[in-house]
Amino acid sequence: MALLLNFTAEAQISDQEVYEGIEFDMPKVKETSFPDLSKSIEEYGAVGDGMTKNSAAFKAAIEAVNGKGGGKVVVPRGVWLTGPITLLSNVNLHLEDGSLIIFSKDKDDYPLVETSFEGLNTIRCQSPINAYQVENIAITGKGTIDGSGEAWRSVKKGKMTEDQWKKLVKSGGIVEGSNWYPSQSFLDGYKASSSFNVPDTKDRAELEKMKDFLRPVMVSIRESKRVLLDGPTFQNSPAWNIHPLMSEDVIIRNLSVRNPWFSQNGDGLDLESCKNALIYNNTFDVGDDAICIKSGKDKDGRDRAIPTENVIIKNNVVYHGHGGVTVGSEMSSGVRNMHVSACTFIGTDIGLRFKSTRGRGGVVENIWISDINMINIPTEAIGFNMFYTGNSPVIEEDQSADDEARQENLVPVTEETPVFRNIFMKNITVTNSEISASFMGLPEMKLENVRLENSLLQAKKGITVIDGEGLEFVNVRVISEDTPLTIYNSQDIKVEGFSFGENGKPAVKVLGRSSNVQLDQKDFSDPAKVSIGKGLEGEVKLK
């Protein structure tokens, strides 16, 4: 079991405040409600010694409470070893203070099941906590749930100290190159997968041979309604930590979600194709994206045709993670109507992260983000990347941008083209970071109608816009060591009330095939502060 520090959110917002200031018509999320019935797992033979496997006791207690019309299944103080737990309708799994549920490392406890992972229809091991087509369920209390993820994950040598690596190798497993794999079964699955973590085959016999590779998400809640997670710590998951999928009326609050920083695919929360969700008063310290909004991948996602919509994300703290709040890259059913506010990102790899690539399709629109504080972000504080895993364009003045990846006439717009538009950000503060912001669309589908206002970005590098249309920067201050704002191959850009720290560089560069760039004359009274690429003199207007 990994040892992880415990963080708690500050200044909790109330259940009523979570609905305040929402820019779209947000339905009131339907909440859970349970009868006054309480059964302890000890009544069904559970032993909390950390050695006795309690799978049968959890199953019996949940079925008994469900059979009586619902109520609370209590997990008392103790260490409760178990195989998978299947939640049923009208059951609140309640973890009392001092309770620890730790899941078995025996892969035989986790049969292969049909599910979805990374947005694709596939077959994987059953999740340690799972629910399918149920209603009115909860996991509450102050206990801890540990997924024994170290038994499932591969590890990259570069993410460990030398002593940690030696100890891991001595424990068993297989070393190939600079990676450690827990078993030959895992390695076979890894080699059979061209799409990240989903094998190319769906043949059951073949999948059984690579079963160790088919790591489950720790909490899988599929096609369910009225779901509450409130209070516990969720940690050390085999793959993603919490994964509500194609569900409605989901509330995620007051959680501590954590994974070792080196955990591959160790996401915190992946909300996928869900409708009406609240995510507030949580802390995340994880190995991959912290709060991630998804809706399926490529054709499987488009065929599903269930967007993620009506989501409020408030008052969350993110420490380590690949992204603080992320949309994508699996967003092929679309994402719309999302509010993010009052969040703090401390050392998160990327702060606000939007990612997709050609082939995804899907429309991401109507996103409002405000009152975000970030510090020590090692890459982009704000990042839009439509070339995720693909061939991103170059923007250096001495390089050519006329490769195949940038030729609009060679890349037709189809249902496989991702669309990101109508995204509004304000009151963003970034300190001591690497890159202020990167706004990158596709040549054939620009990043459209994005507004950043009333923000202060202090980073080594400034803002870069590539293939954008209709972007606005209003009352933004950039303090950087290089050019504060670079605009490349973009149209209809408006810059007003823009200020910058003096660093001897031009304040704005306009390059490539840009057009109709409007700069506030008051901000750029010194012509030397504006650098215009060849042939673009008439496209940059001071007003």
Stockholm file with secondary structure:
# STOCKHOLM 1.0

chainA/1-543         MALLLNFTAEAQISDQEVYEGIEFDMPKVKETSFPDLSKSIEEYGAVGDGMTKNSAAFKAAIEAVNGKGGGKVVVPRGVWLTGPITLLSNVNLHLEDGSLIIFSKDKDDYPLVETSFEGLNTIRCQSPINAYQVENIAITGKGTIDGSGEAWRSVKKGKMTEDQWKKLVKSGGIVEGSNWYPSQSFLDGYKASSSFNVPDTKDRAELEKMKDFLRPVMVSIRESKRVLLDGPTFQNSPAWNIHPLMSEDVIIRNLSVRNPWFSQNGDGLDLESCKNALIYNNTFDVGDDAICIKSGKDKDGRDRAIPTENVIIKNNVVYHGHGGVTVGSEMSSGVRNMHVSACTFIGTDIGLRFKSTRGRGGVVENIWISDINMINIPTEAIGFNMFYTGNSPVIEEDQSADDEARQENLVPVTEETPVFRNIFMKNITVTNSEISASFMGLPEMKLENVRLENSLLQAKKGITVIDGEGLEFVNVRVISEDTPLTIYNSQDIKVEGFSFGENGKPAVKVLGRSSNVQLDQKDFSDPAKVSIGKGLEGEVKLK
#=GR chainA/1-543 SS CCCCCCCCCSSCCCTTGGGTTCSSCCCCCCCCCCCSCEEEGGGGTCCCEEEEECHHHHHHHHHHHHHTTCEEEEECSEEEEESCEECCTTEEEEECTTEEEEECCCGGGSCEEEEEETTEEEEEECCSEEEESCEEEEEEESCEEECCGGGTCCEEGGGSCHHHHHHHHHTSSEEETTEEESCHHHHHHHHTCSBTTBCSCCCHHHHHHTGGGCCCCSEEEESCEEEEEESCEEECCSSCSEEEESCEEEEEESCEEECCTTCTTCCSEEEESCEEEEEESCEEECSSCSEEEECBCHHHHHHHCCCEEEEEEESCEECSCSEEEEECSSBTTCEEEEEEEEEEEESCSEEEEEECCTTCCCEEEEEEEEEEEEECCSSEEEEEETTTTSCCCCCCTTSCCCSGGGCGGGSCCCTTSCEEEEEEEEEEEEEEEEEEEEEECCSSSCEEEEEEEEEEEEEEEEEEEESEESCEEEEEEEECSSCSEEEESCEEEEEESCEECCCSSCSEEEETTCEEEEECTTTTCSGGGEEECTTCGGGEEEC
#=GC SS_cons         CCCCCCCCCSSCCCTTGGGTTCSSCCCCCCCCCCCSCEEEGGGGTCCCEEEEECHHHHHHHHHHHHHTTCEEEEECSEEEEESCEECCTTEEEEECTTEEEEECCCGGGSCEEEEEETTEEEEEECCSEEEESCEEEEEEESCEEECCGGGTCCEEGGGSCHHHHHHHHHTSSEEETTEEESCHHHHHHHHTCSBTTBCSCCCHHHHHHTGGGCCCCSEEEESCEEEEEESCEEECCSSCSEEEESCEEEEEESCEEECCTTCTTCCSEEEESCEEEEEESCEEECSSCSEEEECBCHHHHHHHCCCEEEEEEESCEECSCSEEEEECSSBTTCEEEEEEEEEEEESCSEEEEEECCTTCCCEEEEEEEEEEEEECCSSEEEEEETTTTSCCCCCCTTSCCCSGGGCGGGSCCCTTSCEEEEEEEEEEEEEEEEEEEEEECCSSSCEEEEEEEEEEEEEEEEEEEESEESCEEEEEEEECSSCSEEEESCEEEEEESCEECCCSSCSEEEETTCEEEEECTTTTCSGGGEEECTTCGGGEEEC
//
